[in-house]
Amino acid sequence: MTDDHWSGSGTAEDPWLLRTAPLSAQYSLYRDDENDPALLVCQVGSTRLTYLARAVEDLHAELVRRGDWVLLGAADEKKEPADDTVEAWGRSPGNPVGGWYGQRKGYRGRFGMYLPPLLEALGLAELEHQPRNNRVRAVTPS
């Protein structure tokens, strides 16, 4: 890991190695363009999660639209997310995909945990790294 909390290029052979916002856990993530639609494959210990790859652009656009800090609000699929959080948006019928970005039934949650650190690594977002209640906001690439 680098001092920036991430490394890797995002391929299956060289996945991004990321840390959750509180920097308490490491996970890997890569983009699978062979799948239709393209997916982000997230490996957390022995658990494999998948999210629609378009989530990166869609979440960035939503953060730009909001123009301020947004709480992450990470929650399991079975738990109701807090209102007005990244997690709630990632499940909302009002988002660009009309619902869940998570693709593996039973493991569709935690969008607010695993996607914001990727946006930070890609230079698309600024992310807080406190023990709890972290927030994210858009960065517009120059």
N, C-alpha and C positions, 0 to 999 in steps of 0.2 A: 504494500500500500504506500501511496505517496502522502506527503503532508496535506495534500488537498482532499484526502478521504476517498480517492478513487484511482483506478488504473485500468488498462486494457483498451481494446479498440472496438469491442462490441460484436465480435464474430463468435461463432461456436468454438473456434480454436483459440481465441483470445478474448474471452468475455470481459465485460466491465466488471471489476471488483469494486463494490460500493459499500458504504456504511450507512446504516439508518441515520435519520436526523440526529438522534442523541449520541451517535457514534458508539452505540453499545453493541451492535451486531453487524457482522459482515455477510454479504450475499453476492452472488454473481448474476449477471443479466446479459443476454445477447439478443440480437435481432435475427429472426428467422424469416428471410424473404422467400424461402422455398415453399412455405405454407401459403395458402390462399384463403383468407387474407393473411398478410404478413403479421407475425406475432413477436412479442417480446417474451423471452423465456427466462424466468426468474427462478434460481435455485437457492433455497434457504435451507441449509442442512440437508435432510433427505426429502424435503418437500419441494415439488416442482409446481410453479404457478405460471400461467400464461395470460398475457394481456394483449389486446389489439395494439399493434405497433403504432397505429395512427394516434394513440393516446398521447404521444410526445408532442406532436403538433397541436392536437386539440386542447390539451391541458395548457400549453403555452399560450394559445390564443385566448383561452378563458382567463388566465392570469393577467394577460395584457388588458383584456376587456374590464376586469375588475379594478386594475390600476393600483392596488394596495396589497397589504399583507393578508393572507388567507390561512387560517388554521388547517393543519393536516387532517386531524380527526380520524386517524387510522382505526379500523375496526374489522373484526372477522365478518365473513359473509352472513353469519347467523345473527349478528348484532346490528341493531339500528345505528347508523352513524349520526353524529351530532349535525344539526342543521348548519348550512353555510360553510361547509368544510370541503377540502379537496376530496375526501372520501365520499361525502354525500353527492358531490357533483359527478364523481366517477361511476355512480349507480343510477343517476337521475334519468327519468324518461325525457327530460328536457335537454340532455347533452346531445352532441352531434350524432351519436350512435343509438340514441333512444333507450339507454339503459346501461347495462354492465359492460365495462371494458374488460373485466376479468372473464376468461373463457372456460376455466375448469370448474364445473359445478362442485360446490362444496368448498372451493378454494378461490372464489371470485373476489373476495374482500382484500383488505390491506393495500388497496390502490394508493391511499394516502401515505402509506409507509414506504413503499418501494419505488414509486414513480418520481416524487420530488427530488430525491438524491441523484437520479439520472439526469433530470433537467439541470440540476446544478453542475454536474460533470460536463454536460454539453454546452454550458455557458448560457443557458436559457432562463435560469432562475437563480435567485439568491435564497438561501435556506438557513434558518436558525439552527443552532446545535446545542440546545438546552436539554436538561434531563427530561422535561415534559412540555407539552403544549407548544410545540414548534410551529412556526409559520413559514410560508413561502411567498415570494412575489416574483413577478416576471422581470427579466432582464432582456432588453431589446438588443440583439447582436448588432455591432457596428459594422 
